[in-house]
Amino acid sequence: MGSERKDGSERKFATDEGSLRIHQAIARDMGTAILTGKHKPGDLFEGEIEASERLGVSRTAYREAIRILIAKGMLESRPKAGTRVLPRARWNVLDPEMLAWMFAGEPDAHFIRDLFELRGVIEPAAAEFAARRRTEEQLAIMDAALAEMERYGLSTPEGRAADQRFHNAILAATHNDALEALASSVGAAVSWTTTFKHRKKLLPRDPLPDHQAVHRAIAARDTAAARNTMAELLRLALADMDIALAEPGG
């Protein structure tokens, strides 16, 4: 397969990317380029040798980056046919890492609304199940998450992490393995949409009371109220997002 490059250009690439390993940084940059339309579905990538030399990285690092993007459904690679960008319908858009790439720049407004529609299908039902099945321990996790949200606020990383824990605790309280499996994707959607909303300035509305209403309904085992308060939380969150999207640069 030829010799691997270990020169200064690769070491500089690794240093510039901080904690990311080289192949992860390459995958991020390539994935972002696909998400932003620089590389479109059907586009053919250059060969491994040419690409690794242009980037100043080893062929192994470039190959691993391609494998990451193949696993996310963004690329396909075939012998003699080369490596091509796949149609968007094939992408694993709920992959937490891909969500991070999307929100690193200017996310597509249509996709943001797709996320909220998905959450609107999943989370009200999850809240209803949680009201029926939650344990005292799970209720305590939600309570602790709300306390940290109140302490730090959603404009801080600590507050957003607490928000993510609150929503994840609801999914866990469903005691439904299929719903729990969505926790990483739903949690990432919660985190990145909240980050986007607060990136320019604090929003005028405090969403904490909406979360507290969901918590009260789950604690009271009121299934109808749990479903309805979660649906209202998401409706108001989307309205906040519309404000953020309407801002200059949003």
C-alpha positions in Angstrom: 0.0 0.0 0.0 3.0 2.3 -0.1 4.8 4.1 2.7 2.9 6.1 5.3 3.6 9.8 5.7 4.9 10.8 9.1 6.1 14.3 8.3 5.7 17.6 10.0 2.5 18.5 8.1 0.6 15.6 9.6 1.9 16.5 13.1 0.7 20.1 12.6 -2.7 18.9 11.5 -3.0 16.9 14.7 -1.9 19.8 16.9 -4.3 22.2 15.2 -7.2 19.9 15.9 -6.6 19.7 19.6 -8.0 16.6 21.2 -9.4 15.1 18.0 -7.3 12.3 16.5 -6.2 12.9 13.0 -8.7 10.7 11.2 -11.5 12.1 13.3 -10.5 15.6 12.3 -10.4 14.7 8.7 -13.8 13.0 8.9 -15.2 16.1 10.5 -13.9 18.5 7.9 -15.0 16.2 5.0 -18.4 15.6 6.6 -18.9 19.3 7.1 -18.0 20.0 3.5 -20.7 17.4 2.5 -23.3 18.9 4.8 -22.7 22.4 3.6 -23.0 21.3 -0.1 -19.4 21.8 -1.1 -19.5 18.1 -2.1 -22.9 17.1 -3.5 -24.5 13.7 -3.8 -22.9 11.8 -6.7 -19.6 13.7 -6.5 -16.6 11.6 -6.8 -13.7 12.1 -4.4 -10.1 12.1 -5.4 -8.0 8.9 -4.9 -6.6 8.0 -1.5 -3.0 8.8 -2.6 -3.8 12.2 -4.0 -6.1 13.1 -1.0 -3.6 12.1 1.7 -0.8 14.0 -0.1 -2.9 17.1 -0.4 -3.9 17.0 3.2 -0.4 16.1 4.4 -1.6 13.1 6.3 -1.0 9.4 6.2 -3.0 7.2 3.9 -4.0 5.2 7.0 -5.5 8.3 8.6 -7.3 9.3 5.4 -8.6 5.7 5.0 -10.0 5.7 8.6 -11.7 9.0 8.0 -13.4 7.6 4.9 -14.6 4.6 6.9 -16.2 6.9 9.5 -18.2 8.7 6.7 -19.1 5.4 5.1 -20.5 4.2 8.5 -22.6 7.4 8.7 -24.1 6.7 5.3 -22.5 9.8 3.7 -20.1 8.0 1.3 -19.8 4.7 -0.5 -16.5 3.3 -1.8 -16.2 0.6 -4.4 -13.2 -0.9 -6.1 -12.4 0.8 -9.4 -15.6 3.0 -9.0 -14.0 5.2 -6.4 -15.6 7.0 -3.4 -18.8 8.9 -4.0 -21.1 11.1 -1.9 -24.4 9.3 -1.3 -27.9 10.9 -1.4 -29.0 12.7 1.7 -31.7 10.1 2.3 -28.9 7.6 3.1 -27.2 9.7 5.7 -27.6 8.9 9.4 -28.7 12.4 10.3 -29.4 11.4 13.9 -25.8 10.4 14.5 -24.7 12.6 17.4 -21.4 13.4 15.8 -23.1 14.4 12.5 -25.5 16.6 14.5 -22.5 18.3 16.0 -21.1 19.0 12.5 -24.4 20.4 11.4 -24.7 22.9 14.3 -21.0 23.9 14.1 -22.0 26.3 11.3 -25.4 27.5 10.1 -27.7 24.5 10.3 -30.5 24.1 7.8 -33.8 25.6 9.1 -35.8 22.8 7.4 -33.7 20.2 9.1 -34.1 21.9 12.5 -37.9 21.7 12.1 -37.5 18.0 11.1 -35.8 17.4 14.4 -38.6 19.1 16.3 -41.2 17.1 14.4 -39.3 13.9 15.3 -39.1 15.0 19.0 -42.8 15.8 18.9 -43.6 12.2 17.9 -41.2 10.6 20.4 -41.1 12.7 23.5 -44.8 13.3 24.4 -45.3 9.5 24.2 -42.2 8.9 26.2 -43.4 11.3 28.9 -46.7 9.4 29.1 -44.9 6.1 29.5 -42.6 7.6 32.1 -45.6 8.9 34.1 -46.9 5.3 34.2 -43.6 3.5 34.8 -41.0 5.7 36.4 -39.2 4.8 39.6 -38.4 7.0 42.5 -34.8 6.9 41.5 -35.5 8.1 38.0 -37.7 10.9 39.4 -34.8 11.9 41.6 -32.5 12.1 38.5 -35.0 14.4 36.8 -35.3 16.5 39.9 -31.5 16.9 40.2 -31.3 17.8 36.5 -33.9 20.5 37.0 -32.0 21.9 40.0 -28.9 22.2 37.9 -30.8 23.8 35.0 -32.1 26.4 37.4 -28.7 26.9 39.0 -26.7 27.3 35.7 -29.2 28.3 33.1 -29.5 26.9 29.6 -27.0 29.4 28.1 -24.2 27.5 29.9 -22.7 24.1 29.0 -23.5 22.9 32.5 -27.2 23.9 32.1 -27.4 22.3 28.7 -25.9 19.1 30.0 -28.5 19.0 32.8 -31.3 19.6 30.2 -29.9 16.6 28.2 -30.0 14.5 31.4 -33.6 15.5 32.1 -34.8 14.4 28.7 -32.6 11.2 28.8 -34.1 10.3 32.2 -37.6 10.5 30.7 -36.6 8.1 28.0 -35.0 5.8 30.5 -38.2 5.9 32.7 -40.2 4.5 29.8 -38.5 1.1 30.5 -38.7 0.6 26.7 -35.4 -0.5 25.2 -36.2 0.8 21.8 -37.0 4.3 23.2 -34.0 4.2 25.4 -31.8 3.5 22.4 -32.9 6.9 21.0 -31.4 8.7 24.0 -28.1 9.6 22.4 -29.8 11.0 19.3 -32.6 12.9 21.2 -30.1 14.1 23.7 -27.8 15.5 21.0 -30.7 17.2 19.3 -31.7 18.8 22.6 -28.2 19.9 23.3 -27.4 21.4 19.9 -30.7 23.1 19.3 -30.4 24.7 22.7 -26.9 25.8 22.0 -28.0 27.3 18.7 -30.8 29.2 20.3 -28.5 30.8 22.9 -25.4 31.4 20.7 -26.1 35.1 20.0 -28.0 36.3 23.0 -30.3 35.1 25.9 -33.8 34.5 24.8 -36.5 36.4 26.6 -38.4 33.3 27.7 -37.3 31.0 30.5 -38.0 27.4 29.5 -37.4 26.0 33.0 -41.1 26.2 34.0 -42.1 24.1 31.0 -39.7 21.4 32.2 -41.0 21.6 35.7 -44.5 21.1 34.5 -43.5 17.9 32.8 -41.7 16.8 35.9 -44.8 17.4 38.1 -47.0 15.4 35.7 -44.6 12.5 35.7 -44.3 12.6 39.5 -48.1 12.6 39.9 -48.3 9.7 37.4 -50.7 11.8 35.4 -50.2 10.3 31.9 -52.4 12.7 30.0 -50.8 15.8 31.6 -47.3 14.3 31.0 -48.0 13.9 27.3 -49.6 17.4 27.0 -47.0 19.3 28.9 -44.2 17.7 26.9 -46.0 18.6 23.7 -46.3 22.2 24.9 -42.7 22.3 25.9 -41.7 21.3 22.4 -44.1 23.7 20.8 -42.6 26.6 22.8 -39.1 25.4 22.1 -39.7 25.5 18.4 -41.1 29.0 18.7 -37.9 30.0 20.4 -35.9 28.4 17.6 -37.9 30.4 15.1 -36.8 33.5 16.9 -33.2 32.4 16.7 -33.5 31.5 13.0 -35.0 35.0 12.3 -32.0 36.8 13.8 -29.3 38.1 11.4 -27.0 35.3 10.6 -29.5 32.8 12.0 
